[in-house]
Amino acid sequence: MIKNIVFDVGNVLVSFRWRELMDDLGISKDYKKVFEKSIFGNPFWVELDRGVLDEKDVIAKIREENSAYNKEFDLLWENVDKLVEPYDYTVKMIDTLKERGFRVYLLSNYPVSLFELHTRCGRFPFLDKIDGKVVSAYVKLVKPDREIYEYLLNQYDLKAQECVFLDDRLENIEGARKVGMKGILFENYEQAWAELEEMISE
């Protein structure tokens, strides 16, 4: 029986809207493909999520690798408070699950500084509704490594078979399944909610 619903944050509960932010800032569309790989797909971004290296050093390294675009990089980074935006459905979905007796947790790859910034900016209006969270950079572990799922289970004394995990990346879902959790690949709200409803109604 499913008792615990575990959510990823980015592109599940909030929109990771870096493309829209670039549009808002008037940064050329030509840079989107560049920044997709050189910033948001940069291996150093994973190090921000992992939280082992000093964040300022990691950001400086990413900026150095984008030296041809420093003006655009700086403009983007000055506005990272607007990098995410909660989806319209998020709070209502969590409220519904809580009303039905489920416990709700977060399991997210996220840098410390950005998580704290987005919390202060009100980008996570659901934080006071959840039962617990594991954020990668705080615990120095990242999905899809087995250890971060085990950390969540141990931290909150959860049984894997009583948990379902929703994430927008297949490798993270597979990581959850390897420790015995059920998983739903989040493609959109309607699809994910339908699969979740079917699973928790069994």
PAKOLTOR-150686 format. One record per atom (N, C-alpha, C): residue number from 1; chain; atom name; z, y, x. Coordinates in pm, 1 decimal. Atoms other than C-alpha are relative to their C-alpha. Example, Ala and Ser with C-alpha at 12.3 -4.5 7.8 and 13.67 -1.06 7.14 Angstrom:
BEGIN
> 1	A	N	0.0	-119.0	89.0
> 1	A	CA	780.0	-450.0	1230.0
> 1	A	C	0.0	120.0	90.0
> 2	A	N	-6.0	-119.0	-82.0
> 2	A	CA	714.0	-106.0	1367.0
> 2	A	C	73.0	109.0	-77.0
//
This chain:
BEGIN
> 1	A	N	0.0	-120.0	83.5
> 1	A	CA	0.0	0.0	0.0
> 1	A	C	0.0	125.6	87.4
> 2	A	N	7.1	-125.2	-73.9
> 2	A	CA	-93.5	342.9	128.8
> 2	A	C	110.9	93.7	-46.5
> 3	A	N	-107.4	-94.2	29.7
> 3	A	CA	203.0	580.4	150.2
> 3	A	C	-20.1	134.2	71.6
> 4	A	N	12.5	-116.6	-86.1
> 4	A	CA	89.7	828.2	414.9
> 4	A	C	-146.8	38.1	19.2
> 5	A	N	134.8	-51.8	-19.9
> 5	A	CA	-221.6	1045.5	431.7
> 5	A	C	2.5	88.9	124.5
> 6	A	N	1.8	-71.4	-127.7
> 6	A	CA	-305.0	1173.2	779.9
> 6	A	C	-134.3	72.1	12.9
> 7	A	N	121.5	-80.1	-8.7
> 7	A	CA	-553.2	1455.9	823.8
> 7	A	C	-21.3	55.9	140.2
> 8	A	N	45.0	-86.7	-107.6
> 8	A	CA	-743.7	1594.5	1115.3
> 8	A	C	-1.5	142.0	-56.9
> 9	A	N	0.5	-138.4	47.2
> 9	A	CA	-755.2	1975.3	1097.5
> 9	A	C	-141.3	58.6	-1.2
> 10	A	N	130.0	-63.5	-10.6
> 10	A	CA	-1090.5	2108.6	1224.6
> 10	A	C	-109.3	-74.0	-74.2
> 11	A	N	109.2	53.3	80.6
> 11	A	CA	-1381.3	2051.7	982.8
> 11	A	C	45.5	-101.9	-103.6
> 12	A	N	-56.7	81.3	107.2
> 12	A	CA	-1147.8	1864.9	747.3
> 12	A	C	84.0	89.5	-90.9
> 13	A	N	-83.6	-93.1	76.8
> 13	A	CA	-881.6	2115.0	638.4
> 13	A	C	-42.0	144.9	21.3
> 14	A	N	51.7	-134.5	-27.5
> 14	A	CA	-1033.4	2421.7	802.2
> 14	A	C	-141.2	-11.3	56.6
> 15	A	N	134.8	-6.3	-55.6
> 15	A	CA	-1388.0	2517.7	888.1
> 15	A	C	6.4	49.5	143.4
> 16	A	N	12.0	-43.3	-139.9
> 16	A	CA	-1451.7	2533.5	1262.9
> 16	A	C	-130.5	77.6	7.7
> 17	A	N	115.9	-84.1	35.2
> 17	A	CA	-1687.3	2826.0	1213.5
> 17	A	C	-51.3	81.9	118.0
> 18	A	N	41.9	-78.2	-116.3
> 18	A	CA	-1798.1	2925.5	1562.9
> 18	A	C	-141.0	55.3	-16.4
> 19	A	N	136.0	-51.2	21.3
> 19	A	CA	-2160.9	2959.1	1457.0
> 19	A	C	1.8	123.3	-90.0
> 20	A	N	-9.9	-113.5	91.2
> 20	A	CA	-2071.9	3188.5	1167.4
> 20	A	C	65.2	119.7	69.0
> 21	A	N	-66.3	-107.5	-72.5
> 21	A	CA	-1841.6	3387.8	1395.0
> 21	A	C	-98.4	70.5	92.7
> 22	A	N	102.0	-61.1	-85.4
> 22	A	CA	-2128.4	3443.5	1638.8
> 22	A	C	-91.5	89.7	-82.5
> 23	A	N	82.3	-83.1	88.5
> 23	A	CA	-2336.4	3571.5	1347.5
> 23	A	C	74.2	128.0	-36.8
> 24	A	N	-80.8	-115.7	39.6
> 24	A	CA	-2053.8	3800.3	1236.0
> 24	A	C	7.3	103.4	112.1
> 25	A	N	-14.4	-89.0	-114.9
> 25	A	CA	-2030.2	3944.1	1586.4
> 25	A	C	-133.8	52.9	51.1
> 26	A	N	131.8	-47.2	-39.8
> 26	A	CA	-2403.7	3999.7	1614.9
> 26	A	C	-50.1	-59.6	130.1
> 27	A	N	45.7	67.8	-121.4
> 27	A	CA	-2445.5	3756.0	1903.1
> 27	A	C	-130.2	-72.4	-30.7
> 28	A	N	133.4	55.1	22.6
> 28	A	CA	-2805.6	3640.3	1936.4
> 28	A	C	4.6	-148.0	-37.5
> 29	A	N	9.4	139.5	42.2
> 29	A	CA	-2895.2	3317.4	1761.4
> 29	A	C	-44.9	-90.3	114.4
> 30	A	N	46.9	78.4	-113.8
> 30	A	CA	-3056.6	3205.7	2086.5
> 30	A	C	116.1	-57.9	80.5
> 31	A	N	-115.1	45.5	-77.5
> 31	A	CA	-2710.1	3166.0	2234.1
> 31	A	C	72.8	-116.6	-66.3
> 32	A	N	-74.2	105.1	69.7
> 32	A	CA	-2594.6	2915.9	1973.0
> 32	A	C	-16.0	-135.9	67.4
> 33	A	N	22.4	128.6	-65.9
> 33	A	CA	-2756.6	2616.9	2139.9
> 33	A	C	63.8	-2.8	137.5
> 34	A	N	-62.7	-9.7	-132.0
> 34	A	CA	-2633.1	2737.5	2476.9
> 34	A	C	149.5	-20.6	-11.2
> 35	A	N	-145.6	4.7	12.9
> 35	A	CA	-2273.1	2786.0	2362.8
> 35	A	C	48.3	-132.1	-59.4
> 36	A	N	-38.3	129.5	56.5
> 36	A	CA	-2272.2	2459.5	2167.5
> 36	A	C	33.6	-98.6	110.6
> 37	A	N	-23.5	90.4	-112.8
> 37	A	CA	-2290.2	2276.7	2498.7
> 37	A	C	90.1	62.8	106.0
> 38	A	N	-68.1	-60.0	-115.4
> 38	A	CA	-2156.2	2526.1	2750.6
> 38	A	C	142.5	43.9	-29.0
> 39	A	N	-137.4	-36.3	36.0
> 39	A	CA	-1843.7	2625.8	2557.8
> 39	A	C	63.6	-110.6	-83.5
> 40	A	N	-66.4	90.6	93.6
> 40	A	CA	-1762.6	2405.3	2258.7
> 40	A	C	-27.8	-147.3	29.6
> 41	A	N	25.2	136.6	-43.3
> 41	A	CA	-1920.4	2094.7	2408.8
> 41	A	C	33.2	-21.0	145.8
> 42	A	N	-35.4	6.6	-142.0
> 42	A	CA	-1789.8	2167.1	2757.1
> 42	A	C	114.4	-99.2	21.6
> 43	A	N	-110.6	92.6	-28.5
> 43	A	CA	-1575.0	1889.5	2909.3
> 43	A	C	134.2	70.6	19.7
> 44	A	N	-125.4	-72.8	-17.4
> 44	A	CA	-1320.2	2158.8	2989.9
> 44	A	C	65.2	33.5	-133.9
> 45	A	N	-59.8	-22.7	131.5
> 45	A	CA	-1274.3	2218.0	2615.7
> 45	A	C	95.1	-114.4	-33.9
> 46	A	N	-88.0	115.6	20.1
> 46	A	CA	-1129.0	1866.9	2600.7
> 46	A	C	130.9	19.9	74.8
> 47	A	N	-122.2	-25.9	-76.9
> 47	A	CA	-883.1	1976.4	2868.1
> 47	A	C	89.1	101.5	-70.3
> 48	A	N	-80.9	-88.7	82.6
> 48	A	CA	-772.3	2260.5	2642.7
> 48	A	C	75.4	-79.9	-105.3
> 49	A	N	-63.3	86.4	100.1
> 49	A	CA	-704.4	2000.0	2374.9
> 49	A	C	108.4	-88.3	61.6
> 50	A	N	-94.2	92.0	-64.2
> 50	A	CA	-525.4	1774.6	2623.8
> 50	A	C	128.2	71.7	42.9
> 51	A	N	-117.2	-79.5	-29.5
> 51	A	CA	-292.5	2051.8	2733.6
> 51	A	C	69.4	-28.7	131.1
> 52	A	N	-62.2	31.9	-128.9
> 52	A	CA	-228.7	1924.2	3085.8
> 52	A	C	-21.8	113.6	99.9
> 53	A	N	31.9	-109.6	-90.2
> 53	A	CA	-403.7	2200.6	3279.7
> 53	A	C	39.4	133.7	-62.5
> 54	A	N	-34.0	-133.2	48.4
> 54	A	CA	-309.3	2567.0	3251.8
> 54	A	C	-115.9	55.9	-81.9
> 55	A	N	106.6	-44.7	89.8
> 55	A	CA	-503.2	2712.8	2959.0
> 55	A	C	-79.6	116.6	58.2
> 56	A	N	70.2	-115.3	-56.1
> 56	A	CA	-585.8	3038.3	3136.2
> 56	A	C	-98.9	-43.9	107.0
> 57	A	N	89.9	50.8	-103.4
> 57	A	CA	-737.0	2844.9	3426.2
> 57	A	C	-121.4	-68.3	-61.7
> 58	A	N	109.9	71.4	66.1
> 58	A	CA	-944.7	2630.4	3190.8
> 58	A	C	-97.2	99.1	-62.6
> 59	A	N	86.2	-101.4	62.6
> 59	A	CA	-1075.1	2931.0	2997.6
> 59	A	C	-78.5	76.5	105.3
> 60	A	N	68.9	-69.6	-109.7
> 60	A	CA	-1156.5	3107.2	3324.0
> 60	A	C	-113.2	-85.8	55.8
> 61	A	N	103.2	90.2	-50.9
> 61	A	CA	-1349.8	2800.4	3437.6
> 61	A	C	-119.6	-4.4	-96.1
> 62	A	N	108.3	-0.4	98.2
> 62	A	CA	-1551.0	2789.8	3114.1
> 62	A	C	-77.2	132.1	8.1
> 63	A	N	64.2	-131.0	-11.4
> 63	A	CA	-1619.5	3162.6	3147.2
> 63	A	C	-86.3	6.8	125.6
> 64	A	N	75.4	1.2	-125.9
> 64	A	CA	-1731.9	3112.9	3508.1
> 64	A	C	-129.7	-77.3	-15.0
> 65	A	N	120.7	80.3	21.2
> 65	A	CA	-1977.0	2844.9	3398.5
> 65	A	C	-98.6	70.0	-92.3
> 66	A	N	87.1	-78.2	88.2
> 66	A	CA	-2115.1	3095.9	3147.2
> 66	A	C	-17.2	141.6	52.5
> 67	A	N	5.1	-131.9	-63.0
> 67	A	CA	-2145.8	3382.5	3394.2
> 67	A	C	-119.5	82.9	-46.4
> 68	A	N	117.7	-73.1	48.1
> 68	A	CA	-2488.9	3471.5	3259.3
> 68	A	C	22.9	58.6	-138.7
> 69	A	N	-27.1	-43.5	137.2
> 69	A	CA	-2330.2	3529.7	2918.2
> 69	A	C	142.2	53.5	-13.6
> 70	A	N	-140.0	-42.5	2.3
> 70	A	CA	-1995.4	3686.0	3008.5
> 70	A	C	28.8	100.9	-111.2
> 71	A	N	-20.7	-99.1	105.0
> 71	A	CA	-2039.0	3977.3	2768.2
> 71	A	C	17.9	-67.9	-134.7
> 72	A	N	-5.7	71.0	127.9
> 72	A	CA	-2102.3	3744.0	2476.4
> 72	A	C	122.2	-91.6	-5.9
> 73	A	N	-117.7	86.9	-6.0
> 73	A	CA	-1832.4	3501.1	2588.6
> 73	A	C	126.5	80.8	-28.4
> 74	A	N	-119.4	-83.2	16.5
> 74	A	CA	-1573.7	3780.4	2609.0
> 74	A	C	12.7	48.8	-144.0
> 75	A	N	-2.4	-46.9	138.5
> 75	A	CA	-1669.7	3913.4	2267.2
> 75	A	C	45.4	-111.8	-93.0
> 76	A	N	-37.2	115.2	81.5
> 76	A	CA	-1640.2	3568.4	2116.8
> 76	A	C	148.4	-31.3	16.8
> 77	A	N	-139.0	38.3	-25.7
> 77	A	CA	-1306.4	3500.1	2284.4
> 77	A	C	98.4	104.8	-50.4
> 78	A	N	-86.3	-105.3	54.6
> 78	A	CA	-1164.7	3834.0	2174.0
> 78	A	C	19.6	-16.1	-150.8
> 79	A	N	-5.1	17.9	145.1
> 79	A	CA	-1221.7	3717.0	1817.4
> 79	A	C	30.7	-143.9	-40.9
> 80	A	N	-26.4	140.9	32.3
> 80	A	CA	-1099.3	3357.2	1831.9
> 80	A	C	100.4	-17.1	-113.4
> 81	A	N	-87.1	10.0	117.6
> 81	A	CA	-844.7	3437.6	1562.6
> 81	A	C	-81.0	-32.0	-124.7
> 82	A	N	87.8	24.1	115.1
> 82	A	CA	-1143.1	3413.5	1326.3
> 82	A	C	-84.0	-126.3	17.2
> 83	A	N	79.3	119.0	-31.7
> 83	A	CA	-1268.3	3086.6	1470.7
> 83	A	C	7.8	-106.5	-109.1
> 84	A	N	-14.5	98.1	108.3
> 84	A	CA	-1136.9	2881.1	1178.1
> 84	A	C	36.3	71.9	-129.0
> 85	A	N	-30.1	-53.8	132.0
> 85	A	CA	-1098.2	2939.7	806.3
> 85	A	C	33.2	-118.1	-91.1
> 86	A	N	-33.9	113.3	87.6
> 86	A	CA	-919.2	2713.6	554.9
> 86	A	C	-102.4	-15.8	-111.6
> 87	A	N	89.6	25.9	112.0
> 87	A	CA	-1141.3	2546.5	297.7
> 87	A	C	71.4	31.3	-131.3
> 88	A	N	-56.7	-34.1	131.0
> 88	A	CA	-1090.6	2643.6	-66.2
> 88	A	C	78.8	-116.2	-60.5
> 89	A	N	-62.5	117.2	61.7
> 89	A	CA	-988.8	2288.7	-157.5
> 89	A	C	128.8	-45.0	69.1
> 90	A	N	-101.0	60.7	-86.1
> 90	A	CA	-731.9	2231.6	118.0
> 90	A	C	139.8	-1.5	-61.3
> 91	A	N	-137.3	-6.9	50.8
> 91	A	CA	-403.7	2351.5	-32.5
> 91	A	C	15.0	-80.7	-127.8
> 92	A	N	-6.9	73.9	126.4
> 92	A	CA	-477.2	2209.6	-377.2
> 92	A	C	-2.2	-150.3	25.6
> 93	A	N	7.6	142.5	-30.6
> 93	A	CA	-569.2	1872.3	-226.1
> 93	A	C	133.9	-52.7	49.8
> 94	A	N	-128.5	43.1	-54.3
> 94	A	CA	-246.1	1849.8	-30.5
> 94	A	C	107.7	4.5	-108.2
> 95	A	N	-95.9	-8.6	110.0
> 95	A	CA	-42.6	1967.3	-331.4
> 95	A	C	-13.5	-120.2	-93.5
> 96	A	N	25.0	113.4	89.1
> 96	A	CA	-204.1	1696.8	-542.8
> 96	A	C	56.1	-129.0	58.4
> 97	A	N	-50.5	120.0	-65.4
> 97	A	CA	-121.4	1425.3	-291.4
> 97	A	C	152.5	-1.6	2.2
> 98	A	N	-146.1	-8.5	-3.0
> 98	A	CA	237.9	1546.6	-258.1
> 98	A	C	59.0	-25.5	-139.1
> 99	A	N	-47.1	19.6	136.8
> 99	A	CA	280.8	1555.8	-635.4
> 99	A	C	-7.1	-146.5	-40.8
> 100	A	N	15.0	142.1	31.6
> 100	A	CA	166.5	1194.7	-648.0
> 100	A	C	87.1	-88.3	89.0
> 101	A	N	-98.9	75.0	-75.6
> 101	A	CA	433.4	1093.4	-399.5
> 101	A	C	-40.7	-42.1	139.9
> 102	A	N	43.6	35.3	-134.8
> 102	A	CA	234.3	1062.4	-77.5
> 102	A	C	59.3	97.1	101.4
> 103	A	N	-37.3	-87.1	-110.8
> 103	A	CA	355.8	1195.7	253.2
> 103	A	C	-127.6	38.7	75.0
> 104	A	N	121.2	-54.4	-61.8
> 104	A	CA	104.8	1410.5	439.9
> 104	A	C	31.7	44.7	142.2
> 105	A	N	-18.4	-31.6	-142.1
> 105	A	CA	69.3	1444.0	816.2
> 105	A	C	-129.9	54.3	58.1
> 106	A	N	115.6	-47.4	-75.0
> 106	A	CA	-163.2	1616.1	1062.0
> 106	A	C	-6.0	-71.5	133.8
> 107	A	N	24.4	56.3	-133.1
> 107	A	CA	-314.3	1457.0	1371.6
> 107	A	C	-126.2	67.2	52.3
> 108	A	N	112.2	-86.0	-37.0
> 108	A	CA	-534.0	1706.3	1551.1
> 108	A	C	-8.7	22.6	150.0
> 109	A	N	25.8	-49.3	-135.2
> 109	A	CA	-691.0	1779.7	1886.8
> 109	A	C	-10.1	151.6	-8.5
> 110	A	N	-4.7	-145.6	13.7
> 110	A	CA	-605.2	2146.6	1934.4
> 110	A	C	75.9	57.6	118.8
> 111	A	N	-73.7	-66.0	-107.2
> 111	A	CA	-507.2	2376.9	2223.0
> 111	A	C	123.9	71.8	-54.7
> 112	A	N	-124.0	-64.2	42.7
> 112	A	CA	-155.7	2522.7	2206.5
> 112	A	C	-23.0	144.6	-41.3
> 113	A	N	13.8	-143.4	27.1
> 113	A	CA	-257.9	2888.7	2224.0
> 113	A	C	-78.5	25.1	-128.5
> 114	A	N	79.3	-19.4	121.2
> 114	A	CA	-520.7	2855.8	1951.6
> 114	A	C	75.3	-45.8	-123.7
> 115	A	N	-76.5	48.0	115.4
> 115	A	CA	-295.2	2651.8	1724.6
> 115	A	C	104.2	104.1	-39.9
> 116	A	N	-102.2	-100.6	30.1
> 116	A	CA	-21.6	2913.1	1752.7
> 116	A	C	-62.2	128.0	-52.9
> 117	A	N	69.8	-119.0	48.4
> 117	A	CA	-268.3	3199.7	1707.9
> 117	A	C	-44.1	-18.0	-144.2
> 118	A	N	50.5	23.5	135.0
> 118	A	CA	-423.5	3045.7	1398.7
> 118	A	C	113.4	-17.1	-99.6
> 119	A	N	-117.5	6.1	87.0
> 119	A	CA	-78.3	2975.0	1259.0
> 119	A	C	46.3	141.3	-34.4
> 120	A	N	-44.6	-137.9	21.8
> 120	A	CA	24.4	3339.1	1303.9
> 120	A	C	-95.9	77.1	-90.1
> 121	A	N	101.7	-72.6	75.9
> 121	A	CA	-302.4	3457.6	1149.0
> 121	A	C	-17.5	-53.5	-142.5
> 122	A	N	6.7	53.5	135.6
> 122	A	CA	-248.4	3252.2	834.9
> 122	A	C	-116.6	-92.3	-25.9
> 123	A	N	114.6	90.1	17.6
> 123	A	CA	-535.9	3013.1	898.2
> 123	A	C	42.5	-139.4	-44.2
> 124	A	N	-52.3	131.5	38.8
> 124	A	CA	-311.3	2714.4	820.7
> 124	A	C	99.9	15.0	-115.3
> 125	A	N	-92.1	-22.9	111.8
> 125	A	CA	-163.0	2787.8	475.2
> 125	A	C	65.5	-126.5	-53.6
> 126	A	N	-51.2	129.6	44.1
> 126	A	CA	-77.7	2420.5	437.5
> 126	A	C	116.2	-50.5	85.6
> 127	A	N	-99.2	52.3	-93.4
> 127	A	CA	173.1	2388.2	723.8
> 127	A	C	136.6	-21.0	-63.2
> 128	A	N	-131.9	14.5	61.9
> 128	A	CA	477.1	2436.1	503.0
> 128	A	C	2.2	-109.5	-106.0
> 129	A	N	9.2	104.5	101.0
> 129	A	CA	357.2	2157.0	275.3
> 129	A	C	0.1	-141.6	58.9
> 130	A	N	16.1	131.6	-61.0
> 130	A	CA	318.0	1874.5	524.9
> 130	A	C	134.8	-57.3	44.6
> 131	A	N	-122.0	70.2	-40.3
> 131	A	CA	575.3	1617.1	636.3
> 131	A	C	12.9	-12.8	151.0
> 132	A	N	-6.7	8.4	-145.2
> 132	A	CA	489.4	1626.1	1004.7
> 132	A	C	-136.4	20.0	60.7
> 133	A	N	128.7	-22.3	-67.2
> 133	A	CA	223.4	1692.0	1263.4
> 133	A	C	10.9	-41.7	146.0
> 134	A	N	15.3	25.0	-142.8
> 134	A	CA	105.3	1581.5	1604.9
> 134	A	C	-124.2	76.2	43.4
> 135	A	N	109.1	-83.7	-51.9
> 135	A	CA	-107.5	1838.3	1788.9
> 135	A	C	-17.0	-34.6	147.2
> 136	A	N	27.8	62.8	-129.3
> 136	A	CA	-272.3	1705.4	2102.4
> 136	A	C	60.9	71.3	120.2
> 137	A	N	-40.8	-70.7	-121.2
> 137	A	CA	-194.4	1977.8	2355.2
> 137	A	C	151.4	6.9	16.6
> 138	A	N	-146.1	0.0	-8.4
> 138	A	CA	176.6	1972.7	2271.7
> 138	A	C	53.3	-130.4	57.6
> 139	A	N	-48.5	132.7	-43.5
> 139	A	CA	207.6	1600.6	2347.7
> 139	A	C	-80.4	-55.6	117.0
> 140	A	N	81.4	37.2	-115.8
> 140	A	CA	-54.4	1585.6	2627.5
> 140	A	C	-78.4	-128.9	-23.5
> 141	A	N	79.3	116.5	37.2
> 141	A	CA	-255.7	1320.9	2443.4
> 141	A	C	-112.3	46.8	-91.0
> 142	A	N	112.1	-38.9	85.9
> 142	A	CA	-593.8	1336.1	2268.4
> 142	A	C	-58.3	-121.1	-71.3
> 143	A	N	81.9	100.7	67.2
> 143	A	CA	-788.2	1141.0	2011.5
> 143	A	C	-131.3	-13.6	76.8
> 144	A	N	-38.0	122.3	70.7
> 144	A	CA	-940.1	888.3	2025.5
> 144	A	C	87.5	-95.8	81.8
> 145	A	N	-84.4	88.9	-79.7
> 145	A	CA	-694.7	753.3	2285.9
> 145	A	C	107.9	-62.7	-88.3
> 146	A	N	-94.7	76.3	81.5
> 146	A	CA	-469.7	487.9	2137.3
> 146	A	C	139.1	64.0	-3.5
> 147	A	N	-137.2	-49.0	-13.5
> 147	A	CA	-153.7	658.2	2260.0
> 147	A	C	35.9	109.3	-100.9
> 148	A	N	-34.9	-108.8	90.5
> 148	A	CA	-178.1	959.4	2030.0
> 148	A	C	26.2	-50.8	-141.4
> 149	A	N	-25.7	59.7	131.1
> 149	A	CA	-196.2	743.9	1716.9
> 149	A	C	136.8	-68.4	0.3
> 150	A	N	-129.5	66.0	-11.6
> 150	A	CA	99.1	541.7	1838.3
> 150	A	C	113.2	102.6	4.1
> 151	A	N	-100.2	-106.6	-4.0
> 151	A	CA	285.2	865.8	1908.6
> 151	A	C	32.0	46.1	-142.1
> 152	A	N	-21.7	-40.5	139.6
> 152	A	CA	236.7	973.9	1545.8
> 152	A	C	83.9	-102.8	-74.4
> 153	A	N	-71.5	106.5	71.5
> 153	A	CA	355.3	638.2	1412.9
> 153	A	C	145.9	-7.5	43.0
> 154	A	N	-137.0	8.3	-51.5
> 154	A	CA	661.1	631.8	1637.1
> 154	A	C	82.1	124.1	-34.2
> 155	A	N	-70.1	-126.3	24.6
> 155	A	CA	749.8	998.0	1588.2
> 155	A	C	55.7	8.1	-140.9
> 156	A	N	-39.4	-13.1	140.3
> 156	A	CA	769.4	966.2	1210.6
> 156	A	C	34.0	-134.6	-63.8
> 157	A	N	-40.0	133.7	46.1
> 157	A	CA	859.3	595.6	1184.2
> 157	A	C	-91.4	-49.5	-112.4
> 158	A	N	100.0	40.1	97.2
> 158	A	CA	537.1	512.1	1001.7
> 158	A	C	-53.3	-139.7	32.5
> 159	A	N	67.3	127.7	-17.0
> 159	A	CA	378.4	172.7	947.5
> 159	A	C	-150.4	23.8	-8.0
> 160	A	N	143.6	-28.2	-7.2
> 160	A	CA	13.3	175.0	1046.4
> 160	A	C	-73.9	-42.1	-125.9
> 161	A	N	71.6	51.6	116.6
> 161	A	CA	-94.9	-33.4	749.1
> 161	A	C	25.4	82.4	-126.4
> 162	A	N	-28.8	-86.0	113.9
> 162	A	CA	56.9	226.6	515.1
> 162	A	C	-62.3	138.9	15.9
> 163	A	N	60.2	-130.9	-30.3
> 163	A	CA	-148.9	511.5	664.2
> 163	A	C	-151.6	-4.2	-13.6
> 164	A	N	144.3	-17.9	-3.4
> 164	A	CA	-501.5	634.4	604.0
> 164	A	C	-26.9	132.4	70.5
> 165	A	N	30.8	-116.0	-83.8
> 165	A	CA	-656.6	880.8	847.0
> 165	A	C	-138.1	52.6	-34.1
> 166	A	N	127.7	-64.6	29.8
> 166	A	CA	-932.7	1128.9	763.5
> 166	A	C	-37.1	92.4	114.8
> 167	A	N	47.1	-76.9	-114.7
> 167	A	CA	-1137.1	1278.6	1046.9
> 167	A	C	-151.5	11.5	-10.0
> 168	A	N	145.1	-19.7	7.9
> 168	A	CA	-1489.5	1415.9	1087.3
> 168	A	C	-74.9	-65.1	115.8
> 169	A	N	64.1	67.9	-113.0
> 169	A	CA	-1556.5	1216.6	1406.6
> 169	A	C	24.7	-151.1	-8.1
> 170	A	N	-9.7	144.5	14.9
> 170	A	CA	-1631.2	845.3	1390.8
> 170	A	C	87.2	-62.2	108.2
> 171	A	N	-79.8	60.8	-107.7
> 171	A	CA	-1474.9	773.5	1730.5
> 171	A	C	149.2	15.9	-24.8
> 172	A	N	-141.7	-19.5	31.1
> 172	A	CA	-1145.3	914.9	1606.3
> 172	A	C	46.1	-92.8	-112.0
> 173	A	N	-29.7	96.5	105.6
> 173	A	CA	-1157.9	700.6	1294.0
> 173	A	C	15.3	-140.0	59.8
> 174	A	N	-8.2	131.7	-64.1
> 174	A	CA	-1224.6	395.0	1507.9
> 174	A	C	127.9	-12.9	81.0
> 175	A	N	-125.8	2.1	-73.5
> 175	A	CA	-926.6	489.2	1725.4
> 175	A	C	117.3	-30.8	-91.6
> 176	A	N	-106.9	25.0	96.7
> 176	A	CA	-703.8	492.5	1418.0
> 176	A	C	-2.0	-145.0	-47.5
> 177	A	N	11.5	137.7	48.2
> 177	A	CA	-835.0	158.5	1298.6
> 177	A	C	48.6	-100.7	104.2
> 178	A	N	-44.2	90.9	-105.6
> 178	A	CA	-757.1	0.9	1633.7
> 178	A	C	151.4	-19.1	2.8
> 179	A	N	-146.0	16.0	5.7
> 179	A	CA	-386.0	62.8	1577.8
> 179	A	C	45.2	-48.5	-137.2
> 180	A	N	-34.4	57.6	129.2
> 180	A	CA	-402.1	-73.1	1223.6
> 180	A	C	-2.0	94.6	-117.9
> 181	A	N	11.0	-96.3	109.7
> 181	A	CA	-451.2	243.5	1020.3
> 181	A	C	-135.0	-16.5	-69.9
> 182	A	N	127.9	-7.7	68.4
> 182	A	CA	-718.8	271.6	754.8
> 182	A	C	-63.4	134.4	34.6
> 183	A	N	67.0	-122.8	-38.4
> 183	A	CA	-980.0	536.9	813.9
> 183	A	C	-111.6	38.8	-94.4
> 184	A	N	109.8	-54.3	79.7
> 184	A	CA	-1219.2	759.4	622.4
> 184	A	C	-71.3	105.3	83.8
> 185	A	N	80.0	-99.8	-71.1
> 185	A	CA	-1498.0	945.3	798.5
> 185	A	C	-29.1	115.0	-95.4
> 186	A	N	12.6	-116.8	86.0
> 186	A	CA	-1490.2	1295.7	651.7
> 186	A	C	-136.4	64.9	20.6
> 187	A	N	131.8	-63.0	-3.2
> 187	A	CA	-1844.0	1413.4	573.9
> 187	A	C	-1.8	126.3	-85.7
> 188	A	N	-19.6	-116.1	85.5
> 188	A	CA	-1759.9	1649.7	289.6
> 188	A	C	115.2	-31.6	-94.5
> 189	A	N	-118.5	18.7	83.9
> 189	A	CA	-1476.9	1701.7	44.4
> 189	A	C	-22.3	-101.8	-111.0
> 190	A	N	24.6	88.6	114.8
> 190	A	CA	-1634.0	1524.0	-252.1
> 190	A	C	-5.0	-145.4	42.8
> 191	A	N	12.7	137.4	-50.1
> 191	A	CA	-1725.1	1214.7	-51.7
> 191	A	C	134.6	-54.1	47.3
> 192	A	N	-127.1	46.0	-57.2
> 192	A	CA	-1391.5	1195.0	130.7
> 192	A	C	105.6	-20.0	-107.9
> 193	A	N	-99.7	13.0	106.3
> 193	A	CA	-1179.9	1253.8	-179.3
> 193	A	C	-28.0	-123.1	-85.6
> 194	A	N	35.0	118.5	79.2
> 194	A	CA	-1370.3	985.5	-372.3
> 194	A	C	42.8	-127.6	72.7
> 195	A	N	-40.6	118.0	-77.0
> 195	A	CA	-1311.9	733.9	-92.0
> 195	A	C	151.4	-10.4	7.8
> 196	A	N	-146.1	1.3	-6.9
> 196	A	CA	-949.1	835.1	-59.4
> 196	A	C	60.4	-41.5	-134.8
> 197	A	N	-49.7	35.1	133.7
> 197	A	CA	-891.7	812.9	-435.7
> 197	A	C	-11.9	-148.4	-25.1
> 198	A	N	18.8	143.4	19.0
> 198	A	CA	-1036.8	464.1	-440.6
> 198	A	C	99.9	-80.0	84.5
> 199	A	N	-89.2	72.4	-90.0
> 199	A	CA	-824.0	356.9	-145.3
> 199	A	C	145.5	6.1	-43.9
> 200	A	N	-141.5	-13.8	36.5
> 200	A	CA	-491.8	493.8	-269.2
> 200	A	C	28.4	-50.1	-140.6
> 201	A	N	-19.4	50.7	136.5
> 201	A	CA	-550.5	362.9	-621.8
> 201	A	C	-1.9	-152.0	-5.4
> 202	A	N	8.2	146.6	-2.9
> 202	A	CA	-588.4	1.7	-510.5
> 202	A	C	136.3	-62.4	-29.1
//
